[in-house]
Amino acid sequence: MIRVAILGGSGYTALELMKILLHHPHVEIAAVTTRQETKEGTPLVSELHPILARRLDLRCEPFDPDRLVAQGVQCAFGCLPHGVSMSCIGPLLERGLRVIDLSADYRLRDANVYAQWYGESHHDLAHLAQAVYGLPEVYGEELPSAQLVANPGCYPQTAILGLAPLVAGRLVDLKDILIDSKSGVSGAGRTPKLTTHFPECNESVTAYGVGHHRHTPEIEQVLSDIAGEPVEVIFTPHLIPMDRGIFTTIYAKPTRSVQEPQLLELYREYYAKAPFVRVKTNVPATKDTWGTNFLDVTVRVVRGRILILAAEDNLVRGASGVAVQNFNRMYGFPETTALL
Protein backbone atom coordinates (compact mmCIF):
# COMPACT_ATOMS: atom_id res chain seq x y z
CA MET A 1 0.00 0.00 0.00
CA ILE A 2 1.17 3.51 -0.82
CA ARG A 3 0.59 5.86 2.11
CA VAL A 4 -0.48 9.29 0.84
CA ALA A 5 -1.19 12.73 2.27
CA ILE A 6 -3.62 15.34 1.02
CA LEU A 7 -2.31 18.87 1.53
CA GLY A 8 -5.08 21.44 1.84
CA GLY A 9 -8.02 19.19 2.55
CA SER A 10 -10.86 21.70 2.67
CA GLY A 11 -11.46 22.38 -1.03
CA TYR A 12 -13.50 20.75 -3.78
CA THR A 13 -10.52 19.12 -5.50
CA ALA A 14 -9.35 17.60 -2.21
CA LEU A 15 -12.82 16.16 -1.63
CA GLU A 16 -12.95 14.59 -5.10
CA LEU A 17 -9.44 13.26 -4.62
CA MET A 18 -10.29 11.60 -1.32
CA LYS A 19 -13.47 10.07 -2.77
CA ILE A 20 -11.43 8.51 -5.59
CA LEU A 21 -8.53 7.36 -3.41
CA LEU A 22 -10.88 5.64 -0.95
CA HIS A 23 -11.63 3.21 -3.79
CA HIS A 24 -7.98 2.73 -4.80
CA PRO A 25 -6.82 -0.77 -3.86
CA HIS A 26 -3.20 0.30 -3.44
CA VAL A 27 -3.64 3.52 -1.44
CA GLU A 28 -4.04 4.38 2.22
CA ILE A 29 -4.86 8.01 3.04
CA ALA A 30 -2.54 8.54 6.00
CA ALA A 31 -2.87 12.27 6.57
CA VAL A 32 -4.90 15.31 5.55
CA THR A 33 -3.55 18.77 6.28
CA THR A 34 -5.40 22.05 6.54
CA ARG A 35 -4.71 25.65 7.50
CA GLN A 36 -8.14 25.89 9.10
CA GLU A 37 -8.55 25.92 12.87
CA THR A 38 -11.55 25.52 15.20
CA LYS A 39 -11.86 26.02 18.94
CA GLU A 40 -11.00 22.34 19.34
CA GLY A 41 -8.01 22.60 16.98
CA THR A 42 -7.93 21.24 13.48
CA PRO A 43 -11.26 19.82 12.26
CA LEU A 44 -12.15 16.26 11.41
CA VAL A 45 -12.15 15.54 7.69
CA SER A 46 -15.85 14.71 8.00
CA GLU A 47 -16.49 18.17 9.48
CA LEU A 48 -15.03 19.76 6.36
CA HIS A 49 -16.78 17.27 4.08
CA PRO A 50 -19.82 15.60 5.72
CA ILE A 51 -20.14 13.20 2.77
CA LEU A 52 -16.99 11.48 4.09
CA ALA A 53 -18.46 10.66 7.50
CA ARG A 54 -17.75 6.99 8.36
CA ARG A 55 -15.65 6.78 5.23
CA LEU A 56 -12.51 8.63 6.34
CA ASP A 57 -12.08 8.89 10.11
CA LEU A 58 -9.11 11.24 10.25
CA ARG A 59 -8.53 14.53 12.00
CA CYS A 60 -6.85 17.13 9.84
CA GLU A 61 -3.46 18.33 10.96
CA PRO A 62 -1.25 21.36 10.35
CA PHE A 63 1.34 20.94 7.62
CA ASP A 64 4.53 19.49 9.07
CA PRO A 65 6.86 17.69 6.64
CA ASP A 66 8.72 15.84 9.41
CA ARG A 67 5.45 14.55 10.86
CA LEU A 68 4.37 13.30 7.42
CA VAL A 69 7.65 11.44 7.06
CA ALA A 70 7.21 9.91 10.54
CA GLN A 71 3.72 8.74 9.50
CA GLY A 72 5.25 6.85 6.59
CA VAL A 73 3.79 9.07 3.86
CA GLN A 74 5.34 8.24 0.50
CA CYS A 75 3.40 10.53 -1.82
CA ALA A 76 1.62 13.84 -1.25
CA PHE A 77 -1.14 15.42 -3.31
CA GLY A 78 -0.96 19.21 -3.07
CA CYS A 79 -4.37 20.91 -3.14
CA LEU A 80 -3.10 24.27 -1.96
CA PRO A 81 -3.47 27.66 -3.67
CA HIS A 82 -0.73 28.86 -6.01
CA GLY A 83 1.97 30.73 -4.14
CA VAL A 84 1.29 28.71 -0.98
CA SER A 85 2.02 25.39 -2.63
CA MET A 86 5.62 26.12 -3.58
CA SER A 87 6.50 26.86 0.04
CA CYS A 88 5.36 23.35 1.07
CA ILE A 89 6.45 21.18 -1.84
CA GLY A 90 10.21 21.75 -1.57
CA PRO A 91 10.55 20.43 2.00
CA LEU A 92 8.67 17.27 1.04
CA LEU A 93 10.83 16.63 -2.01
CA GLU A 94 13.97 17.16 0.07
CA ARG A 95 12.74 14.47 2.45
CA GLY A 96 12.31 11.98 -0.39
CA LEU A 97 8.53 12.13 -0.88
CA ARG A 98 6.97 12.16 -4.31
CA VAL A 99 4.50 14.96 -4.95
CA ILE A 100 1.61 15.57 -7.34
CA ASP A 101 0.87 19.30 -7.12
CA LEU A 102 -2.59 20.44 -8.21
CA SER A 103 -1.73 24.14 -8.00
CA ALA A 104 -0.24 26.19 -10.84
CA ASP A 105 3.14 26.65 -9.16
CA TYR A 106 5.12 24.12 -11.18
CA ARG A 107 3.29 24.10 -14.52
CA LEU A 108 5.25 26.86 -16.25
CA ARG A 109 8.91 26.03 -16.83
CA ASP A 110 10.06 29.64 -17.08
CA ALA A 111 10.02 31.45 -13.72
CA ASN A 112 9.84 34.79 -15.53
CA VAL A 113 6.68 33.71 -17.32
CA TYR A 114 5.24 32.60 -13.98
CA ALA A 115 6.01 35.99 -12.44
CA GLN A 116 4.47 37.80 -15.41
CA TRP A 117 1.16 35.88 -15.30
CA TYR A 118 0.81 35.21 -11.56
CA GLY A 119 2.15 38.52 -10.25
CA GLU A 120 4.75 37.08 -7.88
CA SER A 121 8.22 35.61 -8.04
CA HIS A 122 8.75 31.88 -8.00
CA HIS A 123 10.86 31.00 -4.96
CA ASP A 124 11.44 27.28 -5.57
CA LEU A 125 13.53 27.41 -8.72
CA ALA A 126 15.51 24.29 -7.82
CA HIS A 127 12.43 22.08 -7.96
CA LEU A 128 10.68 23.95 -10.75
CA ALA A 129 13.29 22.60 -13.15
CA GLN A 130 12.54 18.98 -12.26
CA ALA A 131 8.73 19.11 -12.52
CA VAL A 132 7.00 16.93 -15.12
CA TYR A 133 3.80 18.35 -16.56
CA GLY A 134 1.11 15.84 -15.61
CA LEU A 135 -0.81 15.31 -18.81
CA PRO A 136 -0.49 11.53 -19.33
CA GLU A 137 -1.57 11.63 -22.99
CA VAL A 138 1.42 13.87 -23.79
CA TYR A 139 4.10 13.28 -21.13
CA GLY A 140 3.13 9.80 -19.95
CA GLU A 141 6.57 8.30 -20.55
CA GLU A 142 8.16 10.77 -18.13
CA LEU A 143 5.82 10.05 -15.23
CA PRO A 144 7.21 6.73 -13.88
CA SER A 145 10.50 8.37 -12.94
CA ALA A 146 9.08 11.70 -11.78
CA GLN A 147 9.43 12.88 -8.19
CA LEU A 148 7.38 16.03 -8.81
CA VAL A 149 4.36 16.16 -11.13
CA ALA A 150 2.66 19.44 -11.98
CA ASN A 151 -1.00 18.56 -12.44
CA PRO A 152 -2.48 20.41 -15.43
CA GLY A 153 -5.14 23.09 -15.25
CA CYS A 154 -8.76 22.22 -15.98
CA TYR A 155 -9.27 24.51 -18.97
CA PRO A 156 -5.90 23.66 -20.59
CA GLN A 157 -6.72 19.97 -20.82
CA THR A 158 -9.71 20.55 -23.09
CA ALA A 159 -7.67 22.95 -25.21
CA ILE A 160 -4.49 20.87 -25.41
CA LEU A 161 -6.10 17.49 -26.00
CA GLY A 162 -8.61 19.08 -28.34
CA LEU A 163 -5.83 20.49 -30.51
CA ALA A 164 -3.01 17.95 -30.10
CA PRO A 165 -3.71 15.75 -33.17
CA LEU A 166 -3.97 18.81 -35.44
CA VAL A 167 -0.96 20.60 -33.99
CA ALA A 168 1.19 17.47 -34.10
CA GLY A 169 0.43 17.05 -37.80
CA ARG A 170 0.76 20.80 -38.58
CA LEU A 171 -2.77 20.64 -39.97
CA VAL A 172 -3.70 24.07 -38.59
CA ASP A 173 -2.18 27.54 -38.57
CA LEU A 174 -0.24 27.61 -35.30
CA LYS A 175 -0.68 31.38 -34.94
CA ASP A 176 -4.44 31.52 -35.59
CA ILE A 177 -6.22 29.53 -32.86
CA LEU A 178 -9.20 30.78 -30.85
CA ILE A 179 -10.27 28.92 -27.70
CA ASP A 180 -13.67 29.65 -26.15
CA SER A 181 -14.26 27.85 -22.84
CA LYS A 182 -17.11 27.78 -20.34
CA SER A 183 -16.88 26.44 -16.80
CA GLY A 184 -19.19 25.71 -13.91
CA VAL A 185 -18.82 27.74 -10.72
CA SER A 186 -16.90 25.07 -8.78
CA GLY A 187 -13.89 25.90 -10.96
CA ALA A 188 -13.48 29.07 -8.91
CA GLY A 189 -12.91 27.04 -5.75
CA ARG A 190 -14.71 26.81 -2.42
CA THR A 191 -13.61 30.12 -0.91
CA PRO A 192 -16.52 32.59 -1.07
CA LYS A 193 -16.15 35.42 -3.61
CA LEU A 194 -18.55 38.10 -4.81
CA THR A 195 -18.42 36.87 -8.42
CA THR A 196 -19.45 33.35 -7.40
CA HIS A 197 -22.06 34.45 -4.86
CA PHE A 198 -25.35 32.81 -5.94
CA PRO A 199 -27.29 36.03 -6.73
CA GLU A 200 -24.33 37.30 -8.78
CA CYS A 201 -23.71 34.26 -10.99
CA ASN A 202 -27.10 32.53 -11.18
CA GLU A 203 -28.95 33.13 -14.47
CA SER A 204 -25.93 34.97 -15.83
CA VAL A 205 -23.02 34.21 -18.17
CA THR A 206 -19.89 36.33 -18.27
CA ALA A 207 -16.37 36.22 -19.66
CA TYR A 208 -13.39 36.89 -17.41
CA GLY A 209 -9.64 37.19 -17.72
CA VAL A 210 -10.16 38.39 -21.28
CA GLY A 211 -6.82 38.57 -23.04
CA HIS A 212 -4.81 37.80 -19.92
CA HIS A 213 -6.03 34.57 -18.35
CA ARG A 214 -3.26 32.63 -16.59
CA HIS A 215 -3.95 29.41 -18.45
CA THR A 216 -2.87 30.98 -21.76
CA PRO A 217 0.90 30.40 -21.34
CA GLU A 218 0.25 26.88 -20.03
CA ILE A 219 -1.72 25.99 -23.16
CA GLU A 220 0.90 27.54 -25.43
CA GLN A 221 3.80 25.82 -23.64
CA VAL A 222 2.40 22.31 -24.12
CA LEU A 223 1.09 22.84 -27.64
CA SER A 224 4.51 24.21 -28.60
CA ASP A 225 6.09 21.01 -27.27
CA ILE A 226 3.71 18.94 -29.37
CA ALA A 227 4.23 21.03 -32.51
CA GLY A 228 7.98 21.40 -32.10
CA GLU A 229 7.64 25.15 -32.70
CA PRO A 230 5.87 28.10 -31.04
CA VAL A 231 2.09 28.05 -30.90
CA GLU A 232 -0.02 31.10 -30.11
CA VAL A 233 -3.64 31.08 -28.95
CA ILE A 234 -6.33 33.50 -27.85
CA PHE A 235 -8.05 31.95 -24.86
CA THR A 236 -11.28 33.31 -23.37
CA PRO A 237 -12.96 31.62 -20.39
CA HIS A 238 -16.56 32.15 -19.29
CA LEU A 239 -18.41 31.46 -16.05
CA ILE A 240 -21.76 29.73 -16.48
CA PRO A 241 -24.40 29.04 -13.81
CA MET A 242 -23.90 25.33 -13.14
CA ASP A 243 -21.96 23.48 -10.46
CA ARG A 244 -19.39 21.64 -12.55
CA GLY A 245 -18.24 20.89 -16.07
CA ILE A 246 -16.23 22.56 -18.82
CA PHE A 247 -17.21 22.93 -22.46
CA THR A 248 -14.65 24.25 -24.92
CA THR A 249 -15.07 25.26 -28.56
CA ILE A 250 -11.87 25.80 -30.53
CA TYR A 251 -11.62 27.52 -33.92
CA ALA A 252 -8.57 26.79 -36.07
CA LYS A 253 -7.56 27.56 -39.65
CA PRO A 254 -6.52 24.46 -41.64
CA THR A 255 -3.29 24.52 -43.61
CA ARG A 256 -4.76 22.27 -46.30
CA SER A 257 -8.10 20.91 -47.41
CA VAL A 258 -9.61 18.56 -44.80
CA GLN A 259 -12.81 16.54 -44.40
CA GLU A 260 -14.62 15.62 -41.21
CA PRO A 261 -14.36 11.81 -41.65
CA GLN A 262 -10.61 12.09 -42.11
CA LEU A 263 -10.23 14.27 -39.05
CA LEU A 264 -12.32 11.98 -36.85
CA GLU A 265 -10.20 9.03 -37.94
CA LEU A 266 -7.06 11.05 -37.17
CA TYR A 267 -8.34 11.69 -33.65
CA ARG A 268 -9.28 8.04 -33.13
CA GLU A 269 -5.81 6.91 -34.16
CA TYR A 270 -4.06 9.58 -32.07
CA TYR A 271 -5.98 8.63 -28.92
CA ALA A 272 -6.24 4.89 -29.56
CA LYS A 273 -4.16 4.14 -26.44
CA ALA A 274 -5.62 6.92 -24.27
CA PRO A 275 -8.22 5.30 -22.00
CA PHE A 276 -9.78 8.58 -20.89
CA VAL A 277 -10.16 10.43 -24.19
CA ARG A 278 -13.39 9.53 -26.00
CA VAL A 279 -13.57 10.64 -29.61
CA LYS A 280 -17.25 11.17 -30.38
CA THR A 281 -19.21 11.53 -33.61
CA ASN A 282 -21.91 13.54 -31.83
CA VAL A 283 -21.32 16.86 -30.06
CA PRO A 284 -20.18 16.24 -26.46
CA ALA A 285 -22.08 17.51 -23.44
CA THR A 286 -20.88 18.23 -19.92
CA LYS A 287 -23.58 15.93 -18.49
CA ASP A 288 -21.96 13.00 -20.30
CA THR A 289 -18.67 13.52 -18.46
CA TRP A 290 -20.11 14.47 -15.03
CA GLY A 291 -18.28 12.69 -12.22
CA THR A 292 -15.91 10.87 -14.60
CA ASN A 293 -12.30 11.16 -15.71
CA PHE A 294 -13.28 11.17 -19.38
CA LEU A 295 -12.62 14.00 -21.79
CA ASP A 296 -15.01 13.85 -24.76
CA VAL A 297 -14.03 15.47 -28.05
CA THR A 298 -15.27 15.76 -31.60
CA VAL A 299 -14.36 17.79 -34.66
CA ARG A 300 -16.26 19.60 -37.40
CA VAL A 301 -15.42 21.51 -40.58
CA VAL A 302 -17.47 24.68 -40.99
CA ARG A 303 -16.92 27.24 -43.79
CA GLY A 304 -13.29 26.41 -44.18
CA ARG A 305 -12.53 26.34 -40.45
CA ILE A 306 -11.93 23.40 -38.15
CA LEU A 307 -14.06 23.42 -35.00
CA ILE A 308 -13.06 21.23 -32.08
CA LEU A 309 -15.63 20.68 -29.32
CA ALA A 310 -14.57 19.16 -26.00
CA ALA A 311 -16.17 18.53 -22.61
CA GLU A 312 -14.96 17.34 -19.20
CA ASP A 313 -15.80 17.40 -15.51
CA ASN A 314 -13.58 20.19 -14.18
CA LEU A 315 -13.20 18.62 -10.72
CA VAL A 316 -12.43 15.06 -11.83
CA ARG A 317 -10.75 15.04 -15.24
CA GLY A 318 -9.87 18.69 -14.74
CA ALA A 319 -8.08 18.13 -11.43
CA SER A 320 -8.41 15.17 -9.05
CA GLY A 321 -9.06 12.40 -11.55
CA VAL A 322 -6.08 13.20 -13.72
CA ALA A 323 -4.00 13.49 -10.52
CA VAL A 324 -4.84 9.86 -9.75
CA GLN A 325 -4.18 8.96 -13.38
CA ASN A 326 -0.71 10.49 -12.94
CA PHE A 327 -0.27 8.65 -9.64
CA ASN A 328 -1.06 5.34 -11.32
CA ARG A 329 1.53 6.01 -14.01
CA MET A 330 4.13 7.00 -11.42
CA TYR A 331 3.72 3.80 -9.43
CA GLY A 332 3.15 1.38 -12.29
CA PHE A 333 -0.51 0.63 -11.58
CA PRO A 334 -2.96 0.25 -14.45
CA GLU A 335 -3.79 3.79 -15.56
CA THR A 336 -7.52 3.27 -15.00
CA THR A 337 -7.21 2.06 -11.38
CA ALA A 338 -9.95 3.63 -9.18
CA LEU A 339 -11.10 5.76 -12.13
CA LEU A 340 -13.51 3.43 -13.92
C-alpha positions in Angstrom: 0.0 0.0 0.0 1.2 3.5 -0.8 0.6 5.9 2.1 -0.5 9.3 0.8 -1.2 12.7 2.3 -3.6 15.3 1.0 -2.3 18.9 1.5 -5.1 21.4 1.8 -8.0 19.2 2.6 -10.9 21.7 2.7 -11.5 22.4 -1.0 -13.5 20.8 -3.8 -10.5 19.1 -5.5 -9.4 17.6 -2.2 -12.8 16.2 -1.6 -13.0 14.6 -5.1 -9.4 13.3 -4.6 -10.3 11.6 -1.3 -13.5 10.1 -2.8 -11.4 8.5 -5.6 -8.5 7.4 -3.4 -10.9 5.6 -0.9 -11.6 3.2 -3.8 -8.0 2.7 -4.8 -6.8 -0.8 -3.9 -3.2 0.3 -3.4 -3.6 3.5 -1.4 -4.0 4.4 2.2 -4.9 8.0 3.0 -2.5 8.5 6.0 -2.9 12.3 6.6 -4.9 15.3 5.5 -3.5 18.8 6.3 -5.4 22.1 6.5 -4.7 25.6 7.5 -8.1 25.9 9.1 -8.5 25.9 12.9 -11.5 25.5 15.2 -11.9 26.0 18.9 -11.0 22.3 19.3 -8.0 22.6 17.0 -7.9 21.2 13.5 -11.3 19.8 12.3 -12.2 16.3 11.4 -12.1 15.5 7.7 -15.9 14.7 8.0 -16.5 18.2 9.5 -15.0 19.8 6.4 -16.8 17.3 4.1 -19.8 15.6 5.7 -20.1 13.2 2.8 -17.0 11.5 4.1 -18.5 10.7 7.5 -17.7 7.0 8.4 -15.6 6.8 5.2 -12.5 8.6 6.3 -12.1 8.9 10.1 -9.1 11.2 10.2 -8.5 14.5 12.0 -6.9 17.1 9.8 -3.5 18.3 11.0 -1.2 21.4 10.4 1.3 20.9 7.6 4.5 19.5 9.1 6.9 17.7 6.6 8.7 15.8 9.4 5.5 14.6 10.9 4.4 13.3 7.4 7.7 11.4 7.1 7.2 9.9 10.5 3.7 8.7 9.5 5.2 6.8 6.6 3.8 9.1 3.9 5.3 8.2 0.5 3.4 10.5 -1.8 1.6 13.8 -1.3 -1.1 15.4 -3.3 -1.0 19.2 -3.1 -4.4 20.9 -3.1 -3.1 24.3 -2.0 -3.5 27.7 -3.7 -0.7 28.9 -6.0 2.0 30.7 -4.1 1.3 28.7 -1.0 2.0 25.4 -2.6 5.6 26.1 -3.6 6.5 26.9 0.0 5.4 23.4 1.1 6.4 21.2 -1.8 10.2 21.8 -1.6 10.6 20.4 2.0 8.7 17.3 1.0 10.8 16.6 -2.0 14.0 17.2 0.1 12.7 14.5 2.5 12.3 12.0 -0.4 8.5 12.1 -0.9 7.0 12.2 -4.3 4.5 15.0 -5.0 1.6 15.6 -7.3 0.9 19.3 -7.1 -2.6 20.4 -8.2 -1.7 24.1 -8.0 -0.2 26.2 -10.8 3.1 26.7 -9.2 5.1 24.1 -11.2 3.3 24.1 -14.5 5.2 26.9 -16.2 8.9 26.0 -16.8 10.1 29.6 -17.1 10.0 31.5 -13.7 9.8 34.8 -15.5 6.7 33.7 -17.3 5.2 32.6 -14.0 6.0 36.0 -12.4 4.5 37.8 -15.4 1.2 35.9 -15.3 0.8 35.2 -11.6 2.1 38.5 -10.2 4.7 37.1 -7.9 8.2 35.6 -8.0 8.8 31.9 -8.0 10.9 31.0 -5.0 11.4 27.3 -5.6 13.5 27.4 -8.7 15.5 24.3 -7.8 12.4 22.1 -8.0 10.7 23.9 -10.8 13.3 22.6 -13.1 12.5 19.0 -12.3 8.7 19.1 -12.5 7.0 16.9 -15.1 3.8 18.4 -16.6 1.1 15.8 -15.6 -0.8 15.3 -18.8 -0.5 11.5 -19.3 -1.6 11.6 -23.0 1.4 13.9 -23.8 4.1 13.3 -21.1 3.1 9.8 -20.0 6.6 8.3 -20.5 8.2 10.8 -18.1 5.8 10.1 -15.2 7.2 6.7 -13.9 10.5 8.4 -12.9 9.1 11.7 -11.8 9.4 12.9 -8.2 7.4 16.0 -8.8 4.4 16.2 -11.1 2.7 19.4 -12.0 -1.0 18.6 -12.4 -2.5 20.4 -15.4 -5.1 23.1 -15.2 -8.8 22.2 -16.0 -9.3 24.5 -19.0 -5.9 23.7 -20.6 -6.7 20.0 -20.8 -9.7 20.5 -23.1 -7.7 23.0 -25.2 -4.5 20.9 -25.4 -6.1 17.5 -26.0 -8.6 19.1 -28.3 -5.8 20.5 -30.5 -3.0 18.0 -30.1 -3.7 15.8 -33.2 -4.0 18.8 -35.4 -1.0 20.6 -34.0 1.2 17.5 -34.1 0.4 17.0 -37.8 0.8 20.8 -38.6 -2.8 20.6 -40.0 -3.7 24.1 -38.6 -2.2 27.5 -38.6 -0.2 27.6 -35.3 -0.7 31.4 -34.9 -4.4 31.5 -35.6 -6.2 29.5 -32.9 -9.2 30.8 -30.8 -10.3 28.9 -27.7 -13.7 29.7 -26.1 -14.3 27.9 -22.8 -17.1 27.8 -20.3 -16.9 26.4 -16.8 -19.2 25.7 -13.9 -18.8 27.7 -10.7 -16.9 25.1 -8.8 -13.9 25.9 -11.0 -13.5 29.1 -8.9 -12.9 27.0 -5.7 -14.7 26.8 -2.4 -13.6 30.1 -0.9 -16.5 32.6 -1.1 -16.2 35.4 -3.6 -18.5 38.1 -4.8 -18.4 36.9 -8.4 -19.4 33.3 -7.4 -22.1 34.4 -4.9 -25.3 32.8 -5.9 -27.3 36.0 -6.7 -24.3 37.3 -8.8 -23.7 34.3 -11.0 -27.1 32.5 -11.2 -29.0 33.1 -14.5 -25.9 35.0 -15.8 -23.0 34.2 -18.2 -19.9 36.3 -18.3 -16.4 36.2 -19.7 -13.4 36.9 -17.4 -9.6 37.2 -17.7 -10.2 38.4 -21.3 -6.8 38.6 -23.0 -4.8 37.8 -19.9 -6.0 34.6 -18.3 -3.3 32.6 -16.6 -4.0 29.4 -18.5 -2.9 31.0 -21.8 0.9 30.4 -21.3 0.2 26.9 -20.0 -1.7 26.0 -23.2 0.9 27.5 -25.4 3.8 25.8 -23.6 2.4 22.3 -24.1 1.1 22.8 -27.6 4.5 24.2 -28.6 6.1 21.0 -27.3 3.7 18.9 -29.4 4.2 21.0 -32.5 8.0 21.4 -32.1 7.6 25.1 -32.7 5.9 28.1 -31.0 2.1 28.0 -30.9 0.0 31.1 -30.1 -3.6 31.1 -28.9 -6.3 33.5 -27.9 -8.1 31.9 -24.9 -11.3 33.3 -23.4 -13.0 31.6 -20.4 -16.6 32.1 -19.3 -18.4 31.5 -16.1 -21.8 29.7 -16.5 -24.4 29.0 -13.8 -23.9 25.3 -13.1 -22.0 23.5 -10.5 -19.4 21.6 -12.5 -18.2 20.9 -16.1 -16.2 22.6 -18.8 -17.2 22.9 -22.5 -14.7 24.3 -24.9 -15.1 25.3 -28.6 -11.9 25.8 -30.5 -11.6 27.5 -33.9 -8.6 26.8 -36.1 -7.6 27.6 -39.7 -6.5 24.5 -41.6 -3.3 24.5 -43.6 -4.8 22.3 -46.3 -8.1 20.9 -47.4 -9.6 18.6 -44.8 -12.8 16.5 -44.4 -14.6 15.6 -41.2 -14.4 11.8 -41.6 -10.6 12.1 -42.1 -10.2 14.3 -39.0 -12.3 12.0 -36.9 -10.2 9.0 -37.9 -7.1 11.1 -37.2 -8.3 11.7 -33.6 -9.3 8.0 -33.1 -5.8 6.9 -34.2 -4.1 9.6 -32.1 -6.0 8.6 -28.9 -6.2 4.9 -29.6 -4.2 4.1 -26.4 -5.6 6.9 -24.3 -8.2 5.3 -22.0 -9.8 8.6 -20.9 -10.2 10.4 -24.2 -13.4 9.5 -26.0 -13.6 10.6 -29.6 -17.3 11.2 -30.4 -19.2 11.5 -33.6 -21.9 13.5 -31.8 -21.3 16.9 -30.1 -20.2 16.2 -26.5 -22.1 17.5 -23.4 -20.9 18.2 -19.9 -23.6 15.9 -18.5 -22.0 13.0 -20.3 -18.7 13.5 -18.5 -20.1 14.5 -15.0 -18.3 12.7 -12.2 -15.9 10.9 -14.6 -12.3 11.2 -15.7 -13.3 11.2 -19.4 -12.6 14.0 -21.8 -15.0 13.8 -24.8 -14.0 15.5 -28.0 -15.3 15.8 -31.6 -14.4 17.8 -34.7 -16.3 19.6 -37.4 -15.4 21.5 -40.6 -17.5 24.7 -41.0 -16.9 27.2 -43.8 -13.3 26.4 -44.2 -12.5 26.3 -40.5 -11.9 23.4 -38.1 -14.1 23.4 -35.0 -13.1 21.2 -32.1 -15.6 20.7 -29.3 -14.6 19.2 -26.0 -16.2 18.5 -22.6 -15.0 17.3 -19.2 -15.8 17.4 -15.5 -13.6 20.2 -14.2 -13.2 18.6 -10.7 -12.4 15.1 -11.8 -10.7 15.0 -15.2 -9.9 18.7 -14.7 -8.1 18.1 -11.4 -8.4 15.2 -9.0 -9.1 12.4 -11.5 -6.1 13.2 -13.7 -4.0 13.5 -10.5 -4.8 9.9 -9.7 -4.2 9.0 -13.4 -0.7 10.5 -12.9 -0.3 8.6 -9.6 -1.1 5.3 -11.3 1.5 6.0 -14.0 4.1 7.0 -11.4 3.7 3.8 -9.4 3.2 1.4 -12.3 -0.5 0.6 -11.6 -3.0 0.2 -14.4 -3.8 3.8 -15.6 -7.5 3.3 -15.0 -7.2 2.1 -11.4 -9.9 3.6 -9.2 -11.1 5.8 -12.1 -13.5 3.4 -13.9 
